[in-house]
Amino acid sequence: MKRAALAILGTALLAAEPACALEVTRSRDIPAPAGAVWALVGDFCAIQLWHPQVERCILSSDDEDDGIRAQIRGLVVKGGLGTVVEVETARDEVGMSYSYGFVQGPLPVRAYNATLTVRPNGTGSTVLWSATFDAEGMSDAEAVADIAGVFESGLAGIAREASR
């Protein structure tokens, strides 16, 4: 992705209203240590290993003039639905989380920003996935249901892969 596209994305993220109209948060307890779950999900393109709707992930990066390297992933969605493009906006290896923003693709949203976090929970862990966004091309309720479904199937995939 070109620097100009990242600049446009950055401007769009900054121009977005501080509080988006919609929010989805889902979590799942996983009977595996947090470090092991983070090892499974922490790589920005690892989603292809655990999300049942992702056929493959194509990772690229762009070096900015200020030395920051932006990671961009293209998620090829199963069933020929297209490719979702997302950019990583924050990463905390110690806190076991990353955040990302939606750039383009077949999702009914705009101004979409999400965070995936793994937290210790006794001898296991809890995976928390949350997003704020505005609906586009469908009702608020339909967009919330769509994103909730994406999160729930992804969390089920994490649980399945973590138990192997």
N, C-alpha and C positions, 0 to 999 in steps of 0.2 A: 504494500500500500504506500502511496506517495505521501511525502510530508504535507503537501497541501490538503490531502484528505484528512490527515490527522489534525491539522490546524482547524479545518472545518468542524470536525467532531468535537474538538476542544471548545471551540466557540459555541457550538450547539449545547454542550453540557453546561457551560457557564451561563448561557442564556436561558436555560431551563428554569422554570419557576422553582423556588427553594423547596417547596413541598409539592410533590406530584399528587395527582388526584387519587391514584390507586396504590395499594400495597398488598403484596402477598408474602407471607412467611410460613415456611414449613420446616419441621424438624423431625429427626428420627434418631432413636437410641440404637446404637450399634454395639453388639457384644464383642468388640475388639478394641485394643488400646488405641488412644487418640493418635499416637505416633504412627501406628500401622495404618490407620485410616487416612491420615494426612499423606503418608507415602503413596497411597492409592489415588487420592484425589488432588493432591497439591500441585502437580504439574498442570499448567494452564491448558494443555492439550490432552491430558489424561481422560477427559470426559468421554473420549471415544472408547475407553476401556470399560466404562461402567454405565453410561446412559444408553438405554435401549433404543432411543430414537435417533442416535447419532451413528451414521454409517462410518464416517472417518473425520479426522480433524487435520487441518493443514495449518501449521504454525509458521508465521513469518514475523519479522521485526523490522523496526525502522529506527535508526539512530537520529535523534534530534540534535540540533545545533548546541543545546545546553548539556549534551552528554547523556541525556536520559534515553534509554532504549525502551520503546513501546513494543509490547508483544501483541500481535493480532492473530486471532484464530478464525479460520473458516470451518464451520461445522456443516458437513454434507449430511442433510437430513434424509433418513430412510424413506423409501417410497417415492423418490423423485420429487419431493416437495421443494427442493432448492437448497441454497446454502445460506446459513446465518453467519454474519461477520460480526465479531465482537472484539473489543480492545481491552486489555487489562489496564486498570486505572490505579490499582494499589495492590501491594503484596506485603504480608507480614508472616515470615517464616516462623518466628518464635511464637506468635499468636495463632498460627495455623489458619490463616485466612487469605483470601484474595477477593478483589472487587473488579468488576468489569462493566463496560457499557455496550449497548447494542448500537451497531453502525447501520446494518441493513440486512434484509432477508425476509422470509415468510413468517414473521411474527406480527400479531395485531397490536403493536405497541410503538410508541415513540417516547423519547426522554427516559429510556429504560436504563436503570443502574441497579446492579445486583451484587451481593456478597455471599460467598460460600465460606463457612467457618466450621472447624472441627474443635470441639471442646472435650476435655477429659470429663468423665462421668463415672466415678468409682473405678472399677477395673475395665470399664468399657469407655464409650465416647458418645457424644451427641453431635450430629451434623445439623447445622442450621443454615438454611438457604433463604434469603430474603431479597425482595426487589421492590422498587418504586417505579412507576411508569404512568403514562397516559394511554388510554385505548385509542386505537386507530383502525378504522374499517369495520368495527363491530361495537356492540354495546359494552359499557363498563363491566357488566356482569359476565358477558361472554369472554372478554379479555382476561378477567380475573380467573375464570374457570380454566381457560386455556393455559395460562402461566402456572396455575396451581397444579394442573395435570402434568405439565413438563417437570415441575419440581418433584411431585410425588413419584413419578416413574423413575426419575433420576435417583432419588433417595432409596427407592426399592432396589435399584441397580447397585448402589453403593453397598447396601446391606448384603446383597447376594454375593458380590465380589469379595467383600471383607470376610465373609464366612468360609471362603474356599481355602 
